[in-house]
Structure formats: structure tokens, C-alpha cells
């Protein structure tokens, strides 16, 4: 779970459909946290998923621009230890 910087928290107004709000309230009650805390954590997790997806996209784009050459990493094979005796 990510830490929230409490000195930077702002109040925001948002629109949410009634069914989703009931689910959020029910879940946050079950978890023993406030609605705001639940939504904050959900947003933080969504932001992290987006960040990771962007990094993965950049990684894939990099390999598309410069694919691995056959034998490029062979020099490291002797360095790998897979628990073999």
C-alpha cells in the first residue's frame, strides 16, 4: 500500500453511479476503512498499473526498434546458476 502525503490532501467532488457507490461503501465498511481511503487506494493502484503498463510499452517499443541479436546474451550463460549441483 502506498503512503499518502496528508499535508497535500485536497477535497474533490466527483460523480459516481449509485450502484458503484453502494459497492464502494459496502466494501470499505467490510474492510474497516473510510470511503475516501478506499477510493484513494483504488486510484493509487490504478495509477501504478498505468505506470507499469507505460514502462512495459516503452520496453517493447525499444526491443521493436532494436531487437535482440542471436547470440547477444550468450556470454552470460556461464554466469547463470539454476541450483544445479
N, C-alpha and C positions, 0 to 999 in steps of 0.2 A: 504494500500500500504506500502511495506517495504522500509526503508531508505537505500540508497546506500552510502557506505563509499567512498567518492570521492577521497581520497588520496590513495586508493588502486585499482583504476580502471586501467585496462590494455587493450590494443588494441589486438583484436584477429581476425584472418581470419577464415571464415567459408564458407562452400559450401551450397547453398540453391537453390532449383529449381526455375526457372523464374516465374512460376505461383504463388508460395507461396510468393516470394519476392514482386510481384505486389500487392498481397493481404495485405502484411505487410505494404508496402508503402502507399497504399490507406487508410488503417485503421489508421495508425499513422498520416497521413495528416488530416483525418477527426477528430481525437482526438486532434490535435494540438501539437503532441509530435514528437520527432525525432525517426528515425528508431531504433537507438541504445537504446533509452529509452524504446521503445515498446518491443524490444527483451529482454532487461534486466528485465523488469517487468514480461514478459511471463516466463522467466527462473526462476525468484524468485517464481512465483506462482506454477510452476511445481515442484520445489524443496520442497515447503511447502506441496503440495499434496503427494509427495513421503514420506516426513517425517511423515505425519499423517497416511498414509497407513501402514508404518512400525510400528508405535505405535499401530495401530488397530490390526495388525498381531500379535504383541507381546502380546497384551491384550487377544486376542482369544486363543493364544497358552497357556497362563497362566491359563485360565479357562479350557482349554482342559486337562492340567496336573492336575489341582486341581479344579474340578467342584464345584459349589455351592451346599452345603448340604441342604436338606429340612429343613426349619426352621432356617437356619443360620442367616438370617436377620430379623426374626420376632420381635426381641427385639426392633427394630427401628420403627415398625409400629405405635406405640403410639406417636412417635415424629413427624410424618408426618402431615402437615397441608395443606389441599387441598382447603381452602377457605370455608369450611363448617361452618355454624353458631354454 
